[in-house]
Amino acid sequence: MDRLETPRELGALSAAWIDSALRGANVIQGPGIDRIAIERIGETEGFLGAIARVHLAYETPDSSSPSSVIVKLPTENRRLRAVGESMGLYEREILFYTQLAPRLPLRLPRCYFAQVGRSALGALQMNPRLVAQVNRMPAWVRSAGISFGPGLTALFQRRSALILEDLGFARLGNQAAPRSDPDIHAALTSLARIHAECWNDPSVSKFSWLHPLDINDRIFGTLLTRQRRRFEARFGDSNPGEAGKILDWLEGHLDAVHRRLARAPCTLIHGDYRLDNLFFDDARDDGLAIVSDWQLAAWGRGTCDLAYFLSSTLDASLPREAELPYVARYHAALREFGVSNYSLEECQSDYELALLFVAGRIVSSIGILEPANEAAEGLLRLWVERVFSRLREIDLERIL
């Protein structure tokens, strides 16, 4: 189909544009869309995106066409949009849906339309060679790039858009709610299926936009050092245990953690695998979740997703002996889906290392995570408390 001029913001969406996008993708073939109603969603957590459920009214009733769709655009916050663009988040998710998702037998939202604008500069983080070069530069150069990169990218911001299936028929997970073991088990089974499907698969790792986990390990180390003081000032009262000792260790070892977790066996990593990105269809009994939000997709050890999920879900007070059965359940599901030569002991060791990876990512990204309201701030604070509580019994002297 011919390229459409993508709206800059949700308020600029029109019935004509939605009609052209869906008709060009053969999603609708009958009556045209007469009017739309825009319902903003995800405002408590969509830090780098603007998301809306768009209700569609047709010129004449048409039961064969969707009555609503989900539209994702870059955030309307100019600074955060520049950060998302420089990190390649918008383009990466579009490439996932257009290049990789069609070949995966997974439960994903159906993608109706995906488009990213052209730019002379493009997304800095989407060029793996450039990222690797910056990663090898002296620390002061990396720090300067972190400071000025988003501003440079802001001069070349591209319009991009995704139109996805509305999963309103399913129940959205809630990581702030009391723990629900059935949902956790479904999420672990779904995660194991994703990882098993792509386990050491060169046809998946070949995508240049699916960066290996250690491609910018030193960049994240620089970010962690820069953001640590801000993190401690903001969340010092939410960090249980010896958080200062953990951050000291991370400052000296985060690059080594990234490199270890980038070694084979590797698989497709979701990068933001938590309940708030999972949908549960209670009308089906296959025990699988529908997985959304693929902006942070990468290539590395699957336990990065496992640690991200469990540390954002499990109560901070949950003892270690109650945590490890979830790791074992994930490993058992991996084996059921065909993964061999990966022991439970190795999985548990990788999981502990991945918890440190998650903590490093959160601290490094604290300058990006600017909650829009008190509910979002509360969610972030709860997450920080849960992540650091999971690290309380890790032996830092022996983990590497």
N, C-alpha and C positions, 0 to 999 in steps of 0.2 A: 504494500500500500504506500501511497505518497506520504511523506513526513508531514505531521501536523504541527502547528505552532503551539507548543505546550504552555498552558497557563503558568504564571509565576506563583500564584497563591490559590488557596482553596476558594476564596471569595470570587475568583475570576473564572471558576468552572461554569460552563454553560451547557444547556441541553444539546446545542448543535455540536459542541466539541465532543461530548460523551457519545453522541450518536455516531459521529464520524469515526471515532476510535473503535467502537464496538462493531460498527458495520464493516469497517475495513478489515477487522479480524474475523468476520463471519460469525460473530457472536449473536448479532441480531440481523434478520433478513426481511422481516415483515414491516409492520407499522413503525414510523419514526418516533423518537422520543420527543414528546411535546413540552415537558417541563421537568425540572429536577428540584429536590429538596436536599440541602446539605446539612448533615449532622456530624459535627466534629466529635471525634472519639480519641481516646488514648492520650489526653492532654496531661495526665498525671505522670506519664513515663516516656512520651515520645520526644526525648531530648533533642534529637537531631532530625526529626521528621514531622511533617504535618499530615494527619490522617483523618479521613472523613468517610462516613457511610453516606452514599449518594442514593437517594430514593428516586426511582425512575417512573414517570407517568407517560404512557404512550398515547399516540393520537387516537388509536382504538385499542380496546383490550387485547393483550397478547400474552397468553399463558406460556408460550414457548420461549420467551425472552426473560432475562433476569429482572426481577423487580427492584433490585438494589445491587450496588457494587461498592467495593472499597477502593478509594483513590489515595495514593501515597505520593506526596510531593516533598521536596526539601523543606526544612524548617523556614519559617518566615523571619526568624532571628538572624540578622545578617552575619554577625560574628560566628555564631554556631554553624550557620550554613557554610561559611568559608572553611571551618574546621572539617565538617563532614565532606565537603568537596575535596579538600586537600588529602583526606584519608581515603578517598575513593569509595566511600560508603554507598552513595547513590548508584554509581555505575556498577559496583560489584553486585549489588542485589539484582539489578536489571540483567546483568550477564548471567547470574545464577539462573534466573527464571527462563531466559531465552536459550542458553547453551547447555546447561547441566540438568536442570529440573526435568525436562521432557524424557530423559533417559533413566531417571531414577524411579523405581517402583515403590515410591513412598507416598504417604498421605500429606499433600501440600495444598495450599490454596491454588485454585486454577488461575493461571495468569491470562487475562484477556488482552492486555495491551502493555507494552513496555517500550520506552523511548528515552534516550539521553541525547542532549544536543551536542553539536560539534563545537570544538574549541581549539584554538591554536596552541594553548598550553595543556589543556586536559587535566585530569586529576593526577597530581604529583605522585600519590601513593599507588597509582595503577601501573606505573612504570617500574617493574621489578629491578631493572638494571640501575636506574637512578636511585631507588631506595637502598640498594646494596652499596652503591658508591657513597651515599650520605652516611650510611651506617658505619663505614670504615674511616670516615673523616675524624679529625681531632675533636675532642669533646666541645671545645668552644665553637667550632663550626656547626656541629650538630645543634647546639643550643641556639645559635643564631638562626639556623634553619627552622627550628621549632617556633621561634619568635616571629619570624617574618614570612614563613611559608604560607600560612592561612591568609595573611594580608595580600600576598601576591596572587594567590588563587582567587581571592575575592574580586580581582579585576577581570577575571575570565570565567565567572560563574556561568554554568550551563543550566538550562532548564531540563528537568527530567521528570518522568511520571510513570507510575505503575497503576494499572487498573486490575484489581484482583477479585476473585470470587468472594462474595459476602458469606462469611461463616456464621451468620447469625443463628443458624439452626443448631449450632454446637455451643457448648458451655466453655467460656474462657477461664483458664486457670487463674489463680490468685495467690501469689507468693506471700502476701501479707496475712492471709487467712490461716486459721489453725490447720495443722498438718492433716492431709487426707491421704492415707496409705494407698487406697485404690488409684488415685490420680498419680501419686509418686511412682507406683509400680507400672502404670501405663506409660508414664514418661520415660522410665528407665528402659522398658521394652522397646519403645519407639527409638530411643537414642541408640540402643544396641543394634537395631535393625539398620539405621542410617550408617553407623560405623562399619558393620559387617558387610553391607552392600558395597562400600567403597574401600575396603581394607586392602592397603598396598596396591591399589588399582592404578596402573600407569595411565590408563585412558581418562582418569579423573584428575590426577596430579599434573597432567600436561597443560591444563589451562593456565595461561600466564597470569591471570588475575587472581588465581587461587594461591596466594603466597604461602611459602613454607613458614612455619611458626617463628623461625629464628632470623628471618630476613631483616628485621629491624630491632634486634635484641638490644643493641647499644643505644638506639634511639629511645627505647622504653626505659633503659637504665638512666639516661639523661633526664627524661621526663620525671621519673620517680624522685631523683635528687632535687629537681626543681620544685616539685609539688609537695614534697614531704611536709614542710613546715605548714603549708596551707591546710593539708589534710589533718595534721595533728591539732591545729587550732580549731578546726571545724568539727572534728569527730573525736577529740581526745577523750571525752567522757563516755564514748560508745565503744572504746577499744578494750575488751576484756583481756586479762592475762598480761603477758609481757610483750605488748605491742611494740614498744620501743626497741626491744631486742630483735624482734622479727624484722622491723624496718632497717635496723643496722645491718642485719645479715643480708637482706634483699639488696641493699645498695652495693654490696660487694659481690653478689652472686646471681643477680637477676639474669645477666646474659648467659651464664652457665645453665640456669634453669631452662631458658628458652632453647638452648642448643640441645639439651638432653631430651626435651619434649618434641624436638623436630626430627629425632632419629626414628628410623623404621623400627617397629611397624607403625605406619601412619595411615590416616584416613581423612575423610571430609569432616572438618570441624564446623559446627554451626556458629560458635563464637558468642552467642547470647542466649544460650539454652536455659530458660527459666520458665516457671509456670505462666507468667504473664504473656509469654509468646506461644503458648500451647492451647489448643482447643480440643475438647473432649465431646465426641458424638455419643451420647448415652443410648441412642437408638441402635447402635451397632455393638456387637460383642467381640470384635477382633482384638480388643485390648490395646489399641494403638491411638496415639494422639495425632492431631494435625499440626504440623510444625510451620510457623510463620516467621517472618523477619529474618532475612538472610544477609543483612548488610555486612556482617563481620565474618563471613565464611572464610576458612583458611585450611591449611594442610598440616597435620601434625598428629600427635597422640590423642586418641579419643578420650582419655581421662581428663583432658582439659575441659571438655564439655561436662563430663561427669562431676568434676570438682566444682565447676561453675554452678551446676544445677543444685547439687546437694548443699553447697554452702549458702545458696540463696534461699533454700527451702526449709532446711531443718532448724528447729528451734536452737537457740544458743545454749540452752541448758541441757540439750540432749547429750548423754554420755557417749564416749567413744565406742563402748561395747554395743550400743544401739545404733551407731552410725555404720559400722563395718558390714552388717548384713545387707545394706543397700548396695554397697560396692560389690559384694558377692552376687547379688541378684543381677546386677548389670553384667558381670562377667559370665554368669550362667546363661544369660540371654545371648551374649556374643557367641558362645559355644553352640547354642541351639540354632543360631543363624549361620553356622558354618565356619567360625573362626577357630583355628587350632594353633598350636605352638605359641600360646600366650597364656601363661599360668596365672592362677589367682594371686600368687605371691608377687609376680611382676606387676599385675594390675593394681594391687594395693600399694606397692611402692610408687608406681607412676601417679596414683591418685594423691598421695601425700605431696609429691613434688608439684603436682598441678594445683593443689591448694595454695601453694606459695606463688605460683604463676598468677592465679586469680587475684590474690592480695596485691601483687605488684601491679596488675592491670588497673585495679580500682584506684590505688593511690596515684598512679601515673595519669589517670584520666580525670582526676577530681576537678581539674580546671575546666573540663568540658561539661561535666554533669552539673547543670544548673537547673534544679527542679523549678517548675512553673508555679507551684503552689505548696501549701503545707502538707498536703497528702503525699505529693511526690518527695518532698524532703523527708517525711517520716519513713517512706519506703526505703529511701537510700540509707538513712540512718540505721534502720533495722537490718539491712543487708550488710552494712559494715560490721555491725555487732555480730551477726551470724558468721561471717567469713572469718573474723579473727578468733572467734570462739572455737572454730574447727582446727585452728593451728596450735592450740594450747599444749598438745601432747606430742608434737612433732619434734624429733631429735635433730636439731639443726646441724649438729656436729657430724652426723653420719648420713644425712639425707642425700648428699652427692657422692 
